[in-house]
Amino acid sequence: MFKIVIIDKIREMKSLVRFIDSHIHLDKYDESDIRKIIENLPLLKGLITVSSDLDSCRKNKSLSERYPKIKPAYGYHPEQVLPTDQQTEELLNWMYLNLDNMVAVGEVGLPYYLKKDNKITLKEYDQHLEFLNMMMQKAKSWDKAIILHAVHEDADVVCDMLEKHSIKKAHFHWFKGDKKTTERMAGNGYYISVTPDIVYKERTQNLVRAYPLEQVMVETDGPWPFEGPFQCQKTLPGMILYSLKAISELQGYPEDELAGILLSNTKQFYSL
């Protein structure tokens, strides 16, 4: 049923509407779903596929070699146990050898939810800070954008680190935070991306109203599931069509014009 709804939505959209999914864990999808995503949605012009560890990096690289629309980012997701020193060295060496194929360092950041649920110690959290600091240094030296998992109070910590390293090309995916932090990020020129939860989450709607439109992108964070009208549905890039409609209504732009702005933002940020 949902696929039919998506097809109907595509038919409604003007021919100029195009978009890039700026944050998706494509390596976590089945091969058949990946093929359908790439081949069956002509409005989709690209996917920024983020990585969770070295195996994830390798799979995303392989996918990008098969499908030109896939633009991989390489990193280590923070909501998990940190790699050992040997694993870290192996990851960094691999990333260095694949710089030409890498559009960004990511996904990296801080383990907000592990900390919130008391699943890590203060010492372990400090180790995550050290790891992120190292990843920022690499992003700076490699002249790569950085894709960040940093929400609520962690976002201020990350802003401090970005400012320390004079990093401008920072992408806060699915950002959640207070007004002061939001204004700080916007003032520093950092980009955000919003998920399909903008259709039903007032918090995300308020964020888009407040943030400079030229620093906004769209994402799915798939295969992460959504609620509202997407309840019990597989997360696919086509859901972004509903995000575009919601943002166009919030910002007062026609959908095709709005989509063009966000597409241009993503291309500019990732040098596509």
ABEGO torsion letter per residue (X at the ends): XAAAAAAAAAAABBAABBBBBABBBAAABBAAAAAAAAAABAABAEBBBBBABAAAAAAAAAAAAABAABBBBBBBBABBBBBBAAAAAAAAAAAAAAAAABABBOBBEBBAAAAAAGABBAAAAAAAAAAAAAAAAAAAAAGBBBBBBBBEAAAAAAAAAAAAAGBABBBBBGBBBBAAAAAAAAAAGBBBBBBAAAAABAAAAAAAAABBAAABBBBAGOABBBBEAABGBBBBAAAAAAAAAAAAAAAGBBAAAAAAAAAAAAAAAAGX
